[in-house]
Amino acid sequence: MCHILKTELFKLGLTLFLILYCTMPFDLQKAIRPNILALQPYRCARDDYDSGVLLDANENAFGPSLSEPRSGDLNRYPDPLHPDIKERVVSLRKIPSVHNVFLGVGSDEVIDLLLRIACVPGKDKILITPPTYGMYSVCAQINDVGVVKVNLDVEEGAYQLETEAVNQALKSDPTIKVVFLCSPGNPTSTCLNPDSIRAVLENPDYSGLVVVDEAYIDFVDQTKNPSVSTWITKYPNLVVMQTLSKSFGLAGIRMGVGIANADVIQILNNTKAPYNISTLTAQVALEALSDKGLETMYQNIEQLRQQRDLLIEALQNFPVAGVGKIRGAAEGNFLLVEILNQNGEPCNQRAEQVYKNLAESKDVVVRFRGKDYGCTGCLRISVGTEQEMKTCLKQLEIALQEVA
């Protein structure tokens, strides 16, 4: 009886220890490079005063050299932090504060800054889960940061995390400082299981950042796969990336969003260029995030989903041979589609020939992704307007007949 009691007490003590250990405060000292923690950020003119007779920033007081006048003080440096835009992001994404929001020049600047604040060049690494967005690896190479790859489970187009393998890699290699998870994935168009993301965030053997790239989140049914951006209050090691390029249709203004613990956001703000978001970009972003802008965005998403469903149906019932399965869950604004050879097998050679045929002789440009892990023979097709989809399908039919 005494032995049983001791065993039960040991189990209880172990459980309490694990609970306390797994909920310990996030330690920035372990996650961020010491030189970045010690950084005294550049203080720009608009950090101190932004009104009155401004003679402090060597700006041209006579105004911009434009043929036609435009709104906004384009001869003045922009606000370095744009709190008005952040307020609208806070409202849209249901997060606590503007102190949880970072604005970057596209998601690519956010990716680059995360590597620079967390990874020592020539020493540290990131972890990615192929097939995935290529800029993670490109930014890593630019910053002389290593890349550890733990492939997704690609069987039957699952495209899900091999969670145990990811966590084992994090445990065995303490030089991994950032994990990049793409959900919905590019090129997979598939959301990751939230339990698998949570398992990585709660890994007691890992003290770095976990980045969830949600560039395509607005195309997803939020009742089934909601954004994890609201998790930042529970997981201080979580960074969520979003963008105005996709659902807002504003790829040309280059605005990315980072959502995270306020301490992480402060470090990103300390490290970024002083005026990374231009006045013109800010003006368009504010309009897009207004009530009217959001209404338009949601209307466009609904139309896009309808076209996505029609495209899926058309590809599944294609009039000529050569189109295989649609891989993944089709949760983004694009589909990953197999191109088959004469034996009915996914074929990189034919897929690449069809891709080139479409682009070079039929004015239809899709993306060949057959060289990505788990994407043999695949083309990635973005969902376009009704007329664009009709043109794409017709030209694909002709291309398949021309490319044996």
Secondary structure, DSSP 8 states (H G I E B T S, - for coil): -HHHHHHHHHHHHHHHHHHHHHTS---HHHHS-HHHHT------GGGT--SSS--SS---TT----SS--SS-TTS---SS-HHHHHHHHHHHT-S-GGGEEEESHHHHHHHHHHHHH--TTT-EEEE-SS--THHHHHHHHTT-EEEE---B-GGG--B--HHHHHHHHHH-TTEEEEEEESS-TTT-----HHHHHHHHT-TT--SEEEEE-TTGGGS-TTTS--SGGGGGT-TTEEEEEESSSTT--GGG--EEEEE-HHHHHHHHHHS-TT-S-HHHHHHHHHHTSHHHHHHHHHHHHHHHHHHHHHHHHHHT-SSTTEEEEES---SSEEEEEEB-TTSSB-HHHHHHHHHHHHHHSS---EE-TTSTT-TTEEEEE---HHHHHHHHHHHHHHHHH--
